[in-house]
Amino acid sequence: DSTQPFEPDKPVVMTFYVSFAKPGYPVEEQGPLGRAELLGKSYREYEKEIIEQMNTMFSDHGFNAKRDVAGIVLNRWGHAYISPQPGFHFGLNGKDAPREIVKKGYGRIRFGHSELSGYMSHTRALGEGARAATEAMKLL
């Protein structure tokens, strides 16, 4: 059984996601700045920040990091996430949205990516991949 227990005395795996958006910077600069922060910070710094966040969130309810944290696994994935700007979802000034332009393909090339649906998810990735494959097959 892979479901997490809903009992406070049993171990549980928690996932923390850190968004590296950099408000105030142009969107094309935010990804590289975020990746630099992600890869430039030490494990010890991340561990300290995670424990501090958990203390803030759970200490009023009996959380004690020394007792309650068995270990922290840090995965640093520096891949880009979408940062949709105005016009991405619905277009601007009567023009197609960028994602709709990409969905049209380029010649015989078709693109299938979760973010073409407007947000990231495994289900959307599968759907967009299937859509792109179906369109490509029609061109054969």
FIKOLZA-1660 file (N, C-alpha, C; in steps of 0.1 Angstrom, whole numbers, plus 5000, padded with zeros to 4 digits):
% residues 140
   i   px   py   pz ch aa at
   1 5008 4988 5000  A  D  N
   1 5000 5000 5000  A  D CA
   1 5009 5012 5000  A  D  C
   2 5007 5021 4990  A  S  N
   2 5016 5033 4989  A  S CA
   2 5009 5046 4994  A  S  C
   3 4998 5045 5000  A  T  N
   3 4991 5057 5006  A  T CA
   3 4998 5061 5019  A  T  C
   4 4998 5074 5021  A  Q  N
   4 5004 5079 5034  A  Q CA
   4 4994 5076 5045  A  Q  C
   5 5000 5073 5057  A  P  N
   5 4991 5071 5069  A  P CA
   5 4986 5084 5074  A  P  C
   6 4974 5084 5079  A  F  N
   6 4968 5096 5085  A  F CA
   6 4968 5095 5100  A  F  C
   7 4979 5090 5105  A  E  N
   7 4980 5088 5120  A  E CA
   7 4993 5095 5124  A  E  C
   8 4992 5104 5134  A  P  N
   8 5004 5113 5137  A  P CA
   8 5015 5105 5143  A  P  C
   9 5013 5093 5148  A  D  N
   9 5025 5085 5154  A  D CA
   9 5032 5077 5143  A  D  C
  10 5027 5077 5131  A  K  N
  10 5034 5069 5121  A  K CA
  10 5042 5078 5111  A  K  C
  11 5053 5072 5106  A  P  N
  11 5061 5080 5097  A  P CA
  11 5053 5084 5084  A  P  C
  12 5057 5095 5079  A  V  N
  12 5051 5101 5067  A  V CA
  12 5062 5107 5058  A  V  C
  13 5060 5107 5045  A  V  N
  13 5070 5114 5036  A  V CA
  13 5063 5127 5032  A  V  C
  14 5070 5138 5034  A  M  N
  14 5065 5151 5030  A  M CA
  14 5074 5156 5018  A  M  C
  15 5067 5164 5009  A  T  N
  15 5074 5170 4998  A  T CA
  15 5073 5185 4999  A  T  C
  16 5084 5192 4998  A  F  N
  16 5084 5206 4997  A  F CA
  16 5088 5211 4984  A  F  C
  17 5081 5220 4978  A  Y  N
  17 5084 5225 4965  A  Y CA
  17 5088 5240 4966  A  Y  C
  18 5099 5244 4961  A  V  N
  18 5104 5258 4961  A  V CA
  18 5102 5264 4947  A  V  C
  19 5094 5274 4947  A  S  N
  19 5093 5282 4934  A  S CA
  19 5105 5292 4934  A  S  C
  20 5111 5293 4923  A  F  N
  20 5122 5302 4922  A  F CA
  20 5119 5314 4913  A  F  C
  21 5106 5318 4914  A  A  N
  21 5102 5330 4907  A  A CA
  21 5109 5342 4913  A  A  C
  22 5112 5352 4905  A  K  N
  22 5120 5364 4909  A  K CA
  22 5112 5376 4905  A  K  C
  23 5101 5379 4912  A  P  N
  23 5093 5391 4909  A  P CA
  23 5102 5403 4907  A  P  C
  24 5098 5411 4897  A  G  N
  24 5106 5423 4895  A  G CA
  24 5117 5422 4884  A  G  C
  25 5120 5409 4881  A  Y  N
  25 5129 5407 4870  A  Y CA
  25 5121 5402 4857  A  Y  C
  26 5127 5406 4846  A  P  N
  26 5120 5401 4833  A  P CA
  26 5119 5386 4834  A  P  C
  27 5109 5380 4828  A  V  N
  27 5106 5366 4828  A  V CA
  27 5118 5358 4823  A  V  C
  28 5124 5363 4812  A  E  N
  28 5135 5355 4807  A  E CA
  28 5148 5354 4816  A  E  C
  29 5148 5363 4826  A  E  N
  29 5159 5363 4835  A  E CA
  29 5156 5354 4848  A  E  C
  30 5143 5352 4850  A  Q  N
  30 5139 5345 4863  A  Q CA
  30 5144 5331 4863  A  Q  C
  31 5143 5324 4852  A  G  N
  31 5147 5310 4852  A  G CA
  31 5162 5308 4855  A  G  C
  32 5171 5315 4848  A  P  N
  32 5185 5314 4851  A  P CA
  32 5188 5319 4866  A  P  C
  33 5182 5329 4871  A  L  N
  33 5184 5334 4884  A  L CA
  33 5180 5323 4894  A  L  C
  34 5168 5317 4892  A  G  N
  34 5163 5306 4901  A  G CA
  34 5172 5294 4901  A  G  C
  35 5177 5290 4889  A  R  N
  35 5186 5278 4888  A  R CA
  35 5199 5281 4895  A  R  C
  36 5204 5293 4894  A  A  N
  36 5217 5297 4900  A  A CA
  36 5215 5296 4916  A  A  C
  37 5204 5301 4921  A  E  N
  37 5201 5299 4935  A  E CA
  37 5199 5285 4939  A  E  C
  38 5192 5277 4931  A  L  N
  38 5190 5263 4934  A  L CA
  38 5203 5255 4935  A  L  C
  39 5211 5257 4925  A  L  N
  39 5224 5249 4925  A  L CA
  39 5235 5255 4933  A  L  C
  40 5234 5268 4937  A  G  N
  40 5244 5275 4944  A  G CA
  40 5244 5274 4959  A  G  C
  41 5232 5270 4964  A  K  N
  41 5230 5269 4979  A  K CA
  41 5234 5255 4983  A  K  C
  42 5240 5254 4995  A  S  N
  42 5245 5241 5001  A  S CA
  42 5233 5233 5006  A  S  C
  43 5236 5220 5007  A  Y  N
  43 5226 5211 5013  A  Y CA
  43 5223 5216 5028  A  Y  C
  44 5233 5220 5035  A  R  N
  44 5231 5225 5049  A  R CA
  44 5222 5237 5049  A  R  C
  45 5223 5246 5040  A  E  N
  45 5214 5258 5039  A  E CA
  45 5200 5254 5037  A  E  C
  46 5198 5244 5027  A  Y  N
  46 5184 5240 5024  A  Y CA
  46 5179 5232 5036  A  Y  C
  47 5187 5224 5043  A  E  N
  47 5182 5217 5054  A  E CA
  47 5177 5226 5065  A  E  C
  48 5185 5237 5068  A  K  N
  48 5182 5247 5078  A  K CA
  48 5168 5254 5074  A  K  C
  49 5167 5258 5062  A  E  N
  49 5155 5264 5057  A  E CA
  49 5142 5255 5058  A  E  C
  50 5144 5242 5055  A  I  N
  50 5133 5233 5055  A  I CA
  50 5129 5231 5070  A  I  C
  51 5138 5229 5079  A  I  N
  51 5135 5227 5093  A  I CA
  51 5129 5239 5099  A  I  C
  52 5134 5251 5095  A  E  N
  52 5127 5264 5100  A  E CA
  52 5113 5265 5095  A  E  C
  53 5110 5261 5082  A  Q  N
  53 5097 5261 5077  A  Q CA
  53 5088 5251 5084  A  Q  C
  54 5093 5239 5087  A  M  N
  54 5085 5229 5094  A  M CA
  54 5082 5234 5108  A  M  C
  55 5092 5240 5115  A  N  N
  55 5090 5245 5128  A  N CA
  55 5079 5256 5128  A  N  C
  56 5079 5265 5118  A  T  N
  56 5069 5275 5117  A  T CA
  56 5055 5269 5115  A  T  C
  57 5055 5259 5107  A  M  N
  57 5042 5253 5103  A  M CA
  57 5036 5244 5114  A  M  C
  58 5045 5237 5121  A  F  N
  58 5040 5226 5129  A  F CA
  58 5043 5226 5144  A  F  C
  59 5052 5236 5148  A  S  N
  59 5056 5235 5162  A  S CA
  59 5045 5238 5172  A  S  C
  60 5035 5245 5169  A  D  N
  60 5023 5248 5177  A  D CA
  60 5016 5235 5180  A  D  C
  61 5018 5225 5172  A  H  N
  61 5011 5212 5173  A  H CA
  61 5020 5201 5178  A  H  C
  62 5031 5204 5184  A  G  N
  62 5040 5194 5190  A  G CA
  62 5052 5189 5181  A  G  C
  63 5054 5195 5170  A  F  N
  63 5065 5191 5161  A  F CA
  63 5078 5195 5168  A  F  C
  64 5087 5185 5168  A  N  N
  64 5101 5187 5173  A  N CA
  64 5110 5181 5162  A  N  C
  65 5118 5190 5155  A  A  N
  65 5126 5185 5144  A  A CA
  65 5136 5174 5148  A  A  C
  66 5142 5176 5160  A  K  N
  66 5152 5165 5164  A  K CA
  66 5145 5152 5166  A  K  C
  67 5133 5152 5170  A  R  N
  67 5126 5139 5173  A  R CA
  67 5119 5134 5160  A  R  C
  68 5113 5144 5153  A  D  N
  68 5103 5140 5142  A  D CA
  68 5109 5139 5128  A  D  C
  69 5121 5144 5126  A  V  N
  69 5127 5143 5112  A  V CA
  69 5137 5132 5112  A  V  C
  70 5135 5122 5104  A  A  N
  70 5144 5111 5103  A  A CA
  70 5155 5114 5093  A  A  C
  71 5151 5122 5083  A  G  N
  71 5161 5125 5072  A  G CA
  71 5155 5134 5062  A  G  C
  72 5163 5141 5055  A  I  N
  72 5159 5150 5044  A  I CA
  72 5166 5146 5031  A  I  C
  73 5159 5143 5021  A  V  N
  73 5164 5140 5008  A  V CA
  73 5162 5153 4999  A  V  C
  74 5173 5158 4993  A  L  N
  74 5172 5170 4985  A  L CA
  74 5174 5167 4971  A  L  C
  75 5164 5169 4962  A  N  N
  75 5166 5167 4948  A  N CA
  75 5166 5181 4942  A  N  C
  76 5176 5184 4934  A  R  N
  76 5177 5197 4928  A  R CA
  76 5175 5195 4913  A  R  C
  77 5163 5198 4908  A  W  N
  77 5159 5197 4894  A  W CA
  77 5159 5211 4889  A  W  C
  78 5168 5215 4880  A  G  N
  78 5169 5228 4875  A  G CA
  78 5162 5230 4862  A  G  C
  79 5152 5222 4859  A  H  N
  79 5145 5223 4847  A  H CA
  79 5135 5235 4848  A  H  C
  80 5132 5240 4836  A  A  N
  80 5123 5252 4836  A  A CA
  80 5109 5249 4838  A  A  C
  81 5102 5257 4845  A  Y  N
  81 5088 5257 4846  A  Y CA
  81 5082 5269 4839  A  Y  C
  82 5070 5268 4835  A  I  N
  82 5064 5279 4827  A  I CA
  82 5062 5291 4837  A  I  C
  83 5063 5302 4832  A  S  N
  83 5060 5315 4839  A  S CA
  83 5051 5323 4830  A  S  C
  84 5038 5319 4829  A  P  N
  84 5030 5326 4819  A  P CA
  84 5028 5341 4821  A  P  C
  85 5030 5348 4810  A  Q  N
  85 5029 5362 4811  A  Q CA
  85 5016 5366 4805  A  Q  C
  86 5011 5379 4806  A  P  N
  86 4998 5383 4801  A  P CA
  86 4998 5379 4786  A  P  C
  87 4987 5373 4782  A  G  N
  87 4985 5369 4768  A  G CA
  87 4988 5354 4765  A  G  C
  88 4995 5348 4775  A  F  N
  88 4999 5334 4772  A  F CA
  88 4987 5325 4771  A  F  C
  89 4977 5326 4780  A  H  N
  89 4966 5317 4780  A  H CA
  89 4955 5321 4769  A  H  C
  90 4953 5333 4767  A  F  N
  90 4941 5337 4759  A  F CA
  90 4945 5347 4748  A  F  C
  91 4958 5350 4746  A  G  N
  91 4962 5359 4736  A  G CA
  91 4960 5374 4740  A  G  C
  92 4965 5383 4732  A  L  N
  92 4963 5397 4734  A  L CA
  92 4959 5404 4721  A  L  C
  93 4952 5414 4722  A  N  N
  93 4948 5423 4710  A  N CA
  93 4943 5415 4698  A  N  C
  94 4935 5405 4701  A  G  N
  94 4929 5397 4690  A  G CA
  94 4938 5386 4684  A  G  C
  95 4950 5385 4689  A  K  N
  95 4960 5375 4684  A  K CA
  95 4959 5362 4692  A  K  C
  96 4962 5351 4685  A  D  N
  96 4963 5338 4692  A  D CA
  96 4973 5339 4703  A  D  C
  97 4969 5331 4713  A  A  N
  97 4979 5329 4725  A  A CA
  97 4991 5321 4720  A  A  C
  98 5003 5324 4725  A  P  N
  98 5015 5316 4721  A  P CA
  98 5013 5301 4721  A  P  C
  99 5006 5296 4732  A  R  N
  99 5004 5282 4733  A  R CA
  99 4996 5276 4721  A  R  C
 100 4986 5284 4716  A  E  N
 100 4978 5280 4705  A  E CA
 100 4986 5280 4692  A  E  C
 101 4995 5290 4691  A  I  N
 101 5004 5290 4679  A  I CA
 101 5013 5278 4679  A  I  C
 102 5019 5274 4690  A  V  N
 102 5028 5263 4691  A  V CA
 102 5020 5250 4688  A  V  C
 103 5007 5249 4693  A  K  N
 103 4999 5237 4690  A  K CA
 103 4997 5235 4675  A  K  C
 104 4997 5246 4667  A  K  N
 104 4995 5244 4653  A  K CA
 104 5007 5237 4646  A  K  C
 105 5018 5236 4653  A  G  N
 105 5030 5230 4647  A  G CA
 105 5037 5238 4638  A  G  C
 106 5048 5232 4632  A  Y  N
 106 5056 5239 4623  A  Y CA
 106 5059 5229 4612  A  Y  C
 107 5053 5231 4600  A  G  N
 107 5055 5222 4589  A  G CA
 107 5049 5208 4594  A  G  C
 108 5057 5198 4593  A  R  N
 108 5053 5184 4597  A  R CA
 108 5056 5182 4612  A  R  C
 109 5062 5191 4619  A  I  N
 109 5065 5190 4633  A  I CA
 109 5053 5193 4642  A  I  C
 110 5050 5185 4652  A  R  N
 110 5040 5188 4661  A  R CA
 110 5046 5187 4675  A  R  C
 111 5041 5196 4684  A  F  N
 111 5046 5197 4698  A  F CA
 111 5036 5192 4707  A  F  C
 112 5040 5184 4717  A  G  N
 112 5031 5179 4728  A  G CA
 112 5038 5181 4741  A  G  C
 113 5033 5190 4749  A  H  N
 113 5039 5193 4762  A  H CA
 113 5028 5197 4771  A  H  C
 114 5030 5193 4784  A  S  N
 114 5019 5196 4794  A  S CA
 114 5016 5211 4795  A  S  C
 115 5026 5220 4793  A  E  N
 115 5023 5234 4795  A  E CA
 115 5015 5240 4784  A  E  C
 116 5013 5233 4773  A  L  N
 116 5005 5238 4762  A  L CA
 116 4990 5238 4766  A  L  C
 117 4987 5231 4777  A  S  N
 117 4973 5231 4782  A  S CA
 117 4971 5243 4791  A  S  C
 118 4982 5250 4795  A  G  N
 118 4981 5261 4804  A  G CA
 118 4986 5259 4818  A  G  C
 119 4989 5247 4821  A  Y  N
 119 4995 5244 4834  A  Y CA
 119 5001 5230 4834  A  Y  C
 120 5010 5228 4844  A  M  N
 120 5018 5215 4844  A  M CA
 120 5010 5204 4851  A  M  C
 121 5009 5193 4845  A  S  N
 121 5004 5181 4852  A  S CA
 121 5007 5169 4844  A  S  C
 122 5009 5158 4850  A  H  N
 122 5012 5145 4843  A  H CA
 122 5000 5142 4833  A  H  C
 123 4988 5143 4838  A  T  N
 123 4976 5140 4830  A  T CA
 123 4976 5149 4817  A  T  C
 124 4979 5162 4819  A  R  N
 124 4979 5171 4807  A  R CA
 124 4991 5168 4798  A  R  C
 125 5002 5163 4803  A  A  N
 125 5013 5159 4795  A  A CA
 125 5009 5148 4786  A  A  C
 126 5003 5138 4792  A  L  N
 126 4998 5126 4784  A  L CA
 126 4988 5130 4773  A  L  C
 127 4979 5139 4777  A  G  N
 127 4969 5144 4767  A  G CA
 127 4975 5152 4756  A  G  C
 128 4984 5160 4759  A  E  N
 128 4991 5168 4749  A  E CA
 128 5000 5160 4740  A  E  C
 129 5006 5150 4746  A  G  N
 129 5015 5141 4738  A  G CA
 129 5006 5133 4728  A  G  C
 130 4995 5128 4733  A  A  N
 130 4985 5120 4725  A  A CA
 130 4980 5129 4713  A  A  C
 131 4976 5142 4717  A  R  N
 131 4971 5151 4706  A  R CA
 131 4982 5153 4696  A  R  C
 132 4994 5156 4700  A  A  N
 132 5005 5158 4690  A  A CA
 132 5008 5146 4681  A  A  C
 133 5008 5134 4688  A  A  N
 133 5010 5122 4680  A  A CA
 133 4999 5119 4670  A  A  C
 134 4987 5121 4674  A  T  N
 134 4975 5119 4665  A  T CA
 134 4977 5129 4653  A  T  C
 135 4980 5142 4656  A  E  N
 135 4981 5151 4645  A  E CA
 135 4993 5147 4636  A  E  C
 136 5004 5143 4641  A  A  N
 136 5016 5139 4633  A  A CA
 136 5012 5126 4625  A  A  C
 137 5005 5117 4630  A  M  N
 137 5001 5105 4623  A  M CA
 137 4992 5109 4611  A  M  C
 138 4984 5119 4612  A  K  N
 138 4975 5123 4601  A  K CA
 138 4984 5129 4589  A  K  C
 139 4996 5133 4592  A  L  N
 139 5004 5139 4582  A  L CA
 139 5012 5129 4574  A  L  C
 140 5012 5116 4579  A  L  N
 140 5020 5106 4572  A  L CA
 140 5013 5100 4560  A  L  C
% end
